[in-house]
Structures are given as structure tokens and as C-alpha cells.
Amino acid sequence: MVWSEYIVSDKDILLGKPTIKGTRISIELVLELLSNGWTEEMIYKSYPQLTQVHLLAIFSYLKECVQQELFFPLGKIA
């Protein structure tokens, strides 16, 4: 999966937040929906321009961010 074919960052769209190419749907929004219990089906129904390929691109992008240590370190877990 080459996520850069599906995810872009443009300073004129949502202040440069990563978005799905050709939309104003941010990666942050999709992750927020998933973390709030939305299913893939719910996302596709509410945002019909998104496909499974877009979700796979988001996860591929996040995997690469973590591999490159582009994340906020977590505090110690007690």
C-alpha cells in the first residue's frame, strides 16, 4: 500500500492536516470516528466517497508514522 497516493497535506486545506486526497476529510476525523465506536460501514454510509482502500491507506500512514517515531511518547504505565 502506497498511502501517499491517497493521503495529502495542503496548507490551504484544514491548515495542512493530512486529508484523504480530493476531499476535506481529515485523517484525524476518521480516527476520531473509529475511536468513538463507529464501524467501517457507518463511515462508508456517512462518507460515501471513502472506500476500504482509503482506510487501509490511513493505517499504512499511521504505521509509517510510528516506525519513524512521529508520535507523542507515552508516559510510564504504573
JOZI-V188600 format. One record per residue. N is the residue number from 0. NEAR is the number of other C-alpha atoms within 10 Angstrom. D_CENTER is the distance of its C-alpha to the mean C-alpha in Angstrom with 1 decimal. Layout:
n = (N;N)
near = (NEAR;NEAR)
d_center = (D_CENTER;D_CENTER)
This chain:
n = (0;1;2;3;4;5;6;7;8;9;10;11;12;13;14;15;16;17;18;19;20;21;22;23;24;25;26;27;28;29;30;31;32;33;34;35;36;37;38;39;40;41;42;43;44;45;46;47;48;49;50;51;52;53;54;55;56;57;58;59;60;61;62;63;64;65;66;67;68;69;70;71;72;73;74;75;76;77)
near = (11;10;19;14;11;18;20;18;16;12;9;8;15;13;9;12;17;20;22;24;16;10;12;13;19;21;21;13;12;19;14;12;14;14;10;9;9;13;12;16;12;13;17;14;11;10;12;10;13;16;14;11;12;18;20;15;21;24;16;15;20;16;13;13;12;11;10;9;10;11;10;7;7;6;6;5;4;3)
d_center = (14.0;13.6;10.0;11.6;13.1;10.0;7.9;10.3;11.4;14.6;16.7;18.0;14.8;13.5;15.3;13.3;9.9;7.2;7.1;7.6;11.0;13.9;12.3;11.8;8.7;6.4;2.8;5.6;7.3;5.7;5.9;9.2;10.4;10.1;11.8;14.3;15.4;14.1;14.5;12.9;16.1;15.7;12.4;14.0;17.1;15.8;13.5;15.7;14.2;11.3;12.4;12.1;11.6;8.3;7.1;9.1;7.6;4.1;6.9;9.1;7.3;7.3;10.8;12.0;11.2;13.2;15.8;16.4;16.7;14.1;13.9;16.3;19.2;20.2;23.7;26.4;26.3;29.8)
